[in-house]
Amino acid sequence: MEAARNYMLLVDDEPNIVNALRRELAEWAAGRSVEILTAQSAAEALKLLEVHAESTALIISDLKMPEMKGSDFLLAVKKLYPEITSILLTGFSEPEELIKAVSAGIFGFMLKPWDHAYLLSEVQKAWEHGETKRENARYMKMMEDELRWAGEMQDAILKPNLPRSDKVEFRATYNPVPGLYCGGDYYDVIFLSENRYLLLIGDVAGHGVKAAFVTGILKAVIYPEYIRSMIGKVFSPGAFLTWLNDRMCFEFRSTSSMLITFFAGVLDLGTATFTWANAGHNFPFLVRGGQPVELAVSGPGIGMVKSVPYQESSLPIISGDRLLLFTDGLVEIACHNGKEPVNLPGLLSVLAPGDKGHRSLMDAALAEADEPAFTDDVTIVSAHII
């Protein structure tokens, strides 16, 4: 793999044309440390590109060549090496071929015979255009690497060590927005005491690094500052959300437009109950005998109002019940297109639990919304009472 893009490729089936171009561009190329490569056919040029494409910034190709016309050659180049800038050189006026060349993304075209000053001017403009493209590509690559790293760090920080029990099976799935690698969904399942577990899920408004930064703060304060001291004690989901709201109001007191939805529920297998409180988050579901029941209790989102007393609710659980917590990315897939949210209760009534339950639910949601991919972070946390 060559380190620098420092080649220009001249393609023409007439040796005198190639030599003339090389002579006229020699000084310009030398001043920019560019080595000129030549080929007398499209096939020869494509072979050269197999070796030098990574370092080839500019191609000047004749239109009228045997075996493969320049327009077809540049179409092939665009498909294989879209980062290369190209100029078409022609002595003929063939509208269909020029249209084809335009679809190949050529930077420009020149007529034979060319004017020396015009040739240098067009080559310089094409080179600068290519430099801009390459700089943008390097910047985008750097940004993607940074986002990928942020995603890996977030996954390592947030991914819970799901408790194991012969009485309940916990599962968690996190799917950030494609291309962003990280996002604003928070989730955890924490062992409180024998047969008691805390289920948490939250959603920071926004996407990408900003939202991921806030989830990192949540992770840094929730367990060390509150939950650790409650292990083995009576845990109130409502009191926890009140504390979290006050804590985040203080943490982000000098910022604006910070909104977090959050849900906390305690699954107590000893008393066969599930107790929960909700701060503006999507209502979870209890699925019993294939019938989903919405756990519809809620209060203001975290960070909206100070000193909020969050209401709690509780219900009995039995063997076979499934608790499903999720973020809004699962159901609001196509709301940006004016479509209604996904009918999640309808999907839950027909989808069976199992190793692939979360993936099946996500696929079914995409199918109902008629969308190829999710447009927001998606997190699903479930508990199957055995």
HUNOR-V253532 format. One record per residue. N is the residue number from 1. D_CENTER is the distance of its C-alpha to the mean C-alpha in Angstrom with 1 decimal. Layout:
n->N d_center->D_CENTER
n->N d_center->D_CENTER
This chain:
n->1 d_center->27.9
n->2 d_center->29.4
n->3 d_center->28.5
n->4 d_center->29.1
n->5 d_center->28.9
n->6 d_center->32.6
n->7 d_center->33.8
n->8 d_center->35.0
n->9 d_center->35.9
n->10 d_center->38.9
n->11 d_center->39.5
n->12 d_center->42.8
n->13 d_center->45.4
n->14 d_center->48.2
n->15 d_center->48.9
n->16 d_center->50.7
n->17 d_center->47.7
n->18 d_center->45.4
n->19 d_center->48.0
n->20 d_center->48.5
n->21 d_center->44.8
n->22 d_center->44.7
n->23 d_center->47.8
n->24 d_center->46.6
n->25 d_center->43.2
n->26 d_center->44.6
n->27 d_center->45.1
n->28 d_center->41.8
n->29 d_center->40.0
n->30 d_center->42.0
n->31 d_center->41.3
n->32 d_center->37.5
n->33 d_center->37.9
n->34 d_center->36.8
n->35 d_center->38.4
n->36 d_center->39.4
n->37 d_center->38.9
n->38 d_center->40.8
n->39 d_center->40.8
n->40 d_center->43.4
n->41 d_center->41.3
n->42 d_center->37.7
n->43 d_center->38.0
n->44 d_center->39.1
n->45 d_center->36.3
n->46 d_center->33.6
n->47 d_center->35.2
n->48 d_center->35.1
n->49 d_center->31.4
n->50 d_center->30.7
n->51 d_center->32.0
n->52 d_center->31.3
n->53 d_center->28.2
n->54 d_center->26.2
n->55 d_center->28.9
n->56 d_center->29.9
n->57 d_center->29.0
n->58 d_center->31.5
n->59 d_center->33.3
n->60 d_center->36.5
n->61 d_center->37.6
n->62 d_center->40.7
n->63 d_center->40.3
n->64 d_center->43.5
n->65 d_center->43.3
n->66 d_center->44.7
n->67 d_center->42.6
n->68 d_center->39.3
n->69 d_center->39.3
n->70 d_center->37.3
n->71 d_center->35.1
n->72 d_center->34.1
n->73 d_center->33.7
n->74 d_center->31.2
n->75 d_center->29.3
n->76 d_center->29.0
n->77 d_center->28.0
n->78 d_center->25.2
n->79 d_center->23.8
n->80 d_center->24.3
n->81 d_center->23.8
n->82 d_center->22.1
n->83 d_center->22.3
n->84 d_center->26.1
n->85 d_center->28.1
n->86 d_center->31.1
n->87 d_center->34.4
n->88 d_center->36.7
n->89 d_center->40.4
n->90 d_center->42.9
n->91 d_center->46.6
n->92 d_center->46.2
n->93 d_center->45.0
n->94 d_center->43.1
n->95 d_center->40.9
n->96 d_center->39.1
n->97 d_center->38.2
n->98 d_center->37.2
n->99 d_center->34.9
n->100 d_center->33.4
n->101 d_center->33.0
n->102 d_center->31.3
n->103 d_center->28.7
n->104 d_center->28.2
n->105 d_center->27.0
n->106 d_center->30.2
n->107 d_center->30.6
n->108 d_center->34.2
n->109 d_center->37.5
n->110 d_center->41.0
n->111 d_center->44.3
n->112 d_center->47.0
n->113 d_center->49.1
n->114 d_center->46.8
n->115 d_center->47.9
n->116 d_center->47.3
n->117 d_center->46.1
n->118 d_center->43.8
n->119 d_center->42.4
n->120 d_center->41.7
n->121 d_center->40.2
n->122 d_center->37.8
n->123 d_center->36.8
n->124 d_center->36.2
n->125 d_center->34.0
n->126 d_center->32.0
n->127 d_center->31.7
n->128 d_center->30.5
n->129 d_center->27.9
n->130 d_center->26.7
n->131 d_center->26.7
n->132 d_center->24.5
n->133 d_center->22.0
n->134 d_center->22.1
n->135 d_center->21.8
n->136 d_center->18.7
n->137 d_center->17.2
n->138 d_center->18.3
n->139 d_center->16.8
n->140 d_center->13.3
n->141 d_center->13.7
n->142 d_center->14.9
n->143 d_center->12.0
n->144 d_center->9.5
n->145 d_center->12.1
n->146 d_center->12.4
n->147 d_center->8.9
n->148 d_center->9.2
n->149 d_center->12.6
n->150 d_center->11.8
n->151 d_center->9.7
n->152 d_center->12.7
n->153 d_center->15.1
n->154 d_center->13.7
n->155 d_center->13.8
n->156 d_center->17.3
n->157 d_center->18.5
n->158 d_center->17.4
n->159 d_center->17.9
n->160 d_center->21.4
n->161 d_center->24.3
n->162 d_center->25.1
n->163 d_center->28.9
n->164 d_center->30.9
n->165 d_center->33.8
n->166 d_center->36.1
n->167 d_center->36.0
n->168 d_center->32.4
n->169 d_center->29.2
n->170 d_center->25.9
n->171 d_center->22.5
n->172 d_center->19.0
n->173 d_center->15.6
n->174 d_center->12.3
n->175 d_center->9.0
n->176 d_center->6.2
n->177 d_center->4.0
n->178 d_center->2.4
n->179 d_center->2.3
n->180 d_center->3.3
n->181 d_center->5.0
n->182 d_center->7.5
n->183 d_center->8.9
n->184 d_center->12.3
n->185 d_center->13.5
n->186 d_center->16.7
n->187 d_center->18.7
n->188 d_center->21.8
n->189 d_center->25.0
n->190 d_center->28.0
n->191 d_center->31.5
n->192 d_center->34.1
n->193 d_center->37.3
n->194 d_center->38.8
n->195 d_center->37.3
n->196 d_center->35.3
n->197 d_center->31.5
n->198 d_center->29.3
n->199 d_center->26.0
n->200 d_center->23.6
n->201 d_center->20.4
n->202 d_center->19.0
n->203 d_center->16.4
n->204 d_center->16.2
n->205 d_center->15.9
n->206 d_center->12.9
n->207 d_center->9.4
n->208 d_center->8.2
n->209 d_center->11.2
n->210 d_center->14.0
n->211 d_center->13.3
n->212 d_center->12.7
n->213 d_center->16.0
n->214 d_center->17.8
n->215 d_center->16.9
n->216 d_center->18.3
n->217 d_center->21.4
n->218 d_center->21.7
n->219 d_center->21.7
n->220 d_center->24.2
n->221 d_center->26.6
n->222 d_center->26.6
n->223 d_center->28.1
n->224 d_center->30.2
n->225 d_center->31.6
n->226 d_center->32.2
n->227 d_center->31.5
n->228 d_center->33.2
n->229 d_center->36.5
n->230 d_center->36.3
n->231 d_center->36.1
n->232 d_center->39.2
n->233 d_center->40.0
n->234 d_center->39.7
n->235 d_center->36.2
n->236 d_center->35.8
n->237 d_center->32.3
n->238 d_center->33.6
n->239 d_center->35.0
n->240 d_center->31.8
n->241 d_center->29.8
n->242 d_center->32.6
n->243 d_center->32.4
n->244 d_center->28.6
n->245 d_center->28.9
n->246 d_center->31.7
n->247 d_center->29.9
n->248 d_center->26.7
n->249 d_center->29.0
n->250 d_center->30.8
n->251 d_center->27.7
n->252 d_center->26.2
n->253 d_center->29.7
n->254 d_center->29.3
n->255 d_center->25.9
n->256 d_center->25.3
n->257 d_center->22.9
n->258 d_center->21.6
n->259 d_center->21.3
n->260 d_center->20.6
n->261 d_center->21.4
n->262 d_center->22.8
n->263 d_center->24.7
n->264 d_center->27.2
n->265 d_center->29.4
n->266 d_center->32.1
n->267 d_center->32.9
n->268 d_center->36.5
n->269 d_center->37.8
n->270 d_center->41.2
n->271 d_center->41.9
n->272 d_center->39.6
n->273 d_center->37.8
n->274 d_center->34.4
n->275 d_center->34.4
n->276 d_center->31.6
n->277 d_center->30.8
n->278 d_center->27.9
n->279 d_center->26.7
n->280 d_center->25.1
n->281 d_center->22.7
n->282 d_center->22.4
n->283 d_center->25.5
n->284 d_center->25.2
n->285 d_center->27.4
n->286 d_center->30.2
n->287 d_center->30.8
n->288 d_center->34.4
n->289 d_center->36.0
n->290 d_center->33.2
n->291 d_center->33.6
n->292 d_center->30.7
n->293 d_center->32.0
n->294 d_center->30.0
n->295 d_center->30.5
n->296 d_center->31.1
n->297 d_center->31.9
n->298 d_center->30.1
n->299 d_center->30.6
n->300 d_center->29.0
n->301 d_center->25.5
n->302 d_center->25.5
n->303 d_center->26.4
n->304 d_center->28.0
n->305 d_center->31.7
n->306 d_center->33.6
n->307 d_center->35.7
n->308 d_center->34.5
n->309 d_center->36.3
n->310 d_center->33.9
n->311 d_center->35.7
n->312 d_center->35.5
n->313 d_center->36.1
n->314 d_center->37.0
n->315 d_center->37.6
n->316 d_center->39.1
n->317 d_center->37.2
n->318 d_center->38.6
n->319 d_center->37.9
n->320 d_center->35.3
n->321 d_center->33.4
n->322 d_center->29.6
n->323 d_center->27.7
n->324 d_center->24.2
n->325 d_center->22.0
n->326 d_center->18.6
n->327 d_center->16.3
n->328 d_center->16.4
n->329 d_center->13.0
n->330 d_center->15.0
n->331 d_center->17.6
n->332 d_center->16.5
n->333 d_center->14.3
n->334 d_center->16.4
n->335 d_center->18.3
n->336 d_center->16.9
n->337 d_center->18.9
n->338 d_center->21.9
n->339 d_center->21.9
n->340 d_center->23.1
n->341 d_center->21.1
n->342 d_center->21.1
n->343 d_center->24.5
n->344 d_center->23.5
n->345 d_center->27.2
n->346 d_center->27.9
n->347 d_center->25.2
n->348 d_center->26.4
n->349 d_center->29.9
n->350 d_center->29.4
n->351 d_center->26.9
n->352 d_center->28.6
n->353 d_center->27.4
n->354 d_center->26.8
n->355 d_center->24.6
n->356 d_center->22.2
n->357 d_center->22.6
n->358 d_center->19.1
n->359 d_center->17.6
n->360 d_center->20.4
n->361 d_center->19.8
n->362 d_center->16.1
n->363 d_center->17.3
n->364 d_center->20.2
n->365 d_center->18.3
n->366 d_center->16.2
n->367 d_center->19.6
n->368 d_center->21.4
n->369 d_center->19.0
n->370 d_center->19.1
n->371 d_center->15.4
n->372 d_center->13.4
n->373 d_center->10.2
n->374 d_center->9.4
n->375 d_center->8.8
n->376 d_center->8.9
n->377 d_center->8.7
n->378 d_center->11.4
n->379 d_center->14.1
n->380 d_center->17.4
n->381 d_center->20.5
n->382 d_center->23.7
n->383 d_center->27.3
n->384 d_center->29.7
n->385 d_center->33.3
n->386 d_center->35.3
